[in-house]
Each structure stands twice: as structure tokens, then as C-alpha cells.
Amino acid sequence: MKLALFLLYSLPFTVFCQSGDNLFIDGFTFTLNDTIENGISMVAIDIKQGRNTYITSLSNEDGKFQAGLSLGHVYTIQVSKRGYYSKSILIDLTGIPSSDAEGGFLMELRFSLIPDTNKKDRRLLRKKPLGICSYNASTKQLEFDMDYTATIKSKLHH
């Protein structure tokens, strides 16, 4: 089983193998109240493949959502709810050799939603994804570009 852990400002997740030659996403949207994570229901989950909508869904009453993505494509996942900053990530599932794709992948995504109070942050988060994930041939895992994420985080004002 392949395992990778990534903690991102408002977006930690884990990636490991799962059955099927695809990516299965098990997601959670929440707000932090002190150190308690409170799930947020009715968060819009929009997954695009290029410019085309691939999946549109809502988080359930506990803030959870699920999706399955086919390997060989690039996706943008955006979560949004009125009154909170919209956040997106880019997941590049191209270039994965079939021998490494066998069994597929599972990704646990956790989106912490923050009240929308700063126009500069809102503009930045609309223009750029908060994280970029792609296949790393040397580790044979899906990994996020931590340098990119650090750059985006350093530009946020809240």
C-alpha cells in the first residue's frame, strides 16, 4: 500500500492505493471552532476536467462528499459556499504508468472553510488553486507540490 501525507493550510489529505484503476476521493468540508472540526453541509463541490464540468455535488449534512476520477486526465476541484472563501486544487492524473496505476488510488481531502472577509484573498483564491497534485514517478505516488502551496499561503492575508 502506497501512503503519502500532506498537511496544507486548510487542506490536509492522505493518498494511498485502493481497488480499481482510478482515483477515489473521500472528502470533508469543515470550519474550525477552537480545535473542534464542525462539518459544513451543502458545500458545492465542482470538479472540472479541463473547462468541462465532470461532477457537481454537495457535501452531506456531516460535511462529507465522495467522487471517482478516471486516470489520464487533469482535474480542478473547487469547494464553495456563500459567506466562505472558495478554494480549489488541481489534480494531474496524467503520465501514470499502468503498472503503477493498478489498484488505483484513494485520496482523503479535507477542506477547512474560512469566512470570506478579505477581497485580496478572495481574488487570489479564485485565480490560483491552493494546491497542485501530480504523479511522482520516483516515489510512485500522487504528491502535492509543497513549494507551490507555500508560495500561495504566503500571499494570503487573513
N, C-alpha and C positions, 0 to 999 in steps of 0.2 A: 504494500500500500504506500503510495506517494503522499507525503504530507508537507504542507508549507503553511506558515502562519504569518500574517501581516496585520499590523495594527496601524491604522490610518486615522488621523484626526477625523472623527465622526464616521469612520468606515472600516472597522476591523473585519477580517474574514479568514476562513481556513479553506484550503484546497486539498482534496485527496481523491483517490480513484473511486469509481462507482461503476456499476454494471451498465453496459451499453456504450456505444461509440459516440458519445455526445457529452455536453456539459449540463448537469442538472443543478439548478440554483435553488437553495433553500434560504429565503431572505427574511429579515426582520427590520421593521422601521420603529423607531422609538425616540422618546425625549428622556433627558436625564433630570430627575428630581432628587437633588443631593447625589447620592450614589445609586439610587434605585432607577432601573430602566423601566419606563412605562411604555408599553406598546401603543402605537398610534393606528387607529383604524382608518379606512377609506383614503389611504395614501395612494395616489395614482402611480402606477408602475408602467412606464412606457419603454419598450425595447424596440430599437430600430436596427435594421440590417441595411447599412448604407443610409439612404434617405427614406427607405420604405419602412412603414410600421410592421413589425414582426409579431409582437404581442402587446396587448394593452390589458391591464388588470388593475385590481385594487387590493390593498392589504386587508386582511380579515380583521375581526374585532380585537384580536390579540396583536395586531401589527405584523402578521406573518404573510408571506407570499411565496409562491413557487413558480419556476419556469424551466423549460428544457430548451437548449440551444444546440443546433447542429454544428459540428465541427466544420472547418473550412471557410468560415465567414468572420467578418468583423462586426461587432455589435456595440451599440451605445445603450446603456441602461440609465434611465432617469427616474428619480423619485420626486414627487412634488405634492404639496398640499397647501392650500390657501393659508397665508399667515406664516409660512416657513420658507426658508431658502430651498430652492430646488437644487438637487445635486445629481451629478451624472458620473459614470465611469465608462471607460472604453475597454472592451474585451476583444482581443485579437486572437481568434481560434484558427488562423491560417498557419500553414507550414508545420503542422504536427504530423510526424511520420505515422503511418498506420500501425506500426509495431508498438509505438508509444501511446497511441490513441485507444488501443484495445482495452476494453473495460470502461472507457470514458472517465469523466471527472465529476466530482461533486464540489460545489463552491458554496460556503456559508457566507452570505453577505449581511452585514449589519450596518444600517444607515441611521445615524443619530441626527434627527432633525432639530434645527435651531431656529427660534423665531426670527423672522425677516425684519431686521432693523437698520441695515446699512446698505445704501444704494450701490456703493462701490463693490461690496462683496457680492451683491445680487448680480451685477453686471459681469464680474469675473466668473462666477459660477455658472452663468448662462453661456458664456463664450468657451470655457475650457472644462474638460472633465476633471474631477477631483483626483482620479486615479486612472492609470493605464496598465492593463494586464495583458501579457502575451506569453507564448510558449518559450521556455528556455531549453535549448537542445542539450546543453551540458548537464543540467540537473534533471531533465525530462519532466519538468513540472510547469504549471502555469504560475507566473510570478508577476507581482506588481513592480513597476519602476519607482523605487523609493526616492531617487533623486528628483524625479519629476514631481512626485507628491510633495516633497519638502519645499520645492520652489513654489507650488501653488499655495501651500499652507502659509508660507512666509509673506504672501501678498494679501492675506485675509486680515481684516481689521477688527473683528469682534473678539 
